[in-house]
Amino acid sequence: MLTIHSKLVSAMITQALNDHPIETCGIIAGPAGSNLPLRLIPMRNAAQAENFFMFDPQQQLQVWKEMSARREEPVVIYHSHTNSQAYPSRSDVELATEPQAHYVIIPTYHLYNEEIRSFRIVDQMVIEERVRIVQQYQPELELQMVA
């Protein structure tokens, strides 16, 4: 199950709606091994496509180095689907390389006006999981939104 702060969910949705019709993407980092999403980092979609996302390789390298230095890992990897339901596409599954991460998909097309959905993707096997949206973490931890 993914437990995530409502402010992080709102930030992901806002980013996805602002980037529509291009797929948005980003990560939410947290302390390594914690499964606690704390620091939202919007990423550039290098593909600039309506039906595919790819992190900008230079930005990804920089962000992963920064996470390593901060003893963090990508707890959530998110992107939007602009003209399909919130379910991992074949390319989403093939490119999923972080087995510990929650893969969150945000639908932005009005016919699929549903909540965000989260999946675990390990060895190309997709398992949907519950999303629990909370108003605060216990104990109160500081959220960070990176511009």
Secondary structure, DSSP 8 states (H G I E B T S, - for coil): -EEEEHHHHHHHHHHHHHHTTS--EEEEEEETTS----EEEEE-BTT--SS---B-HHHHHHHHHHHHHTTEEEEEEEEEESSS-SS--HHHHHT---TTSEEEEEE-SGGG----EEEEEETTEEEEE-EEEES--SS----EE--
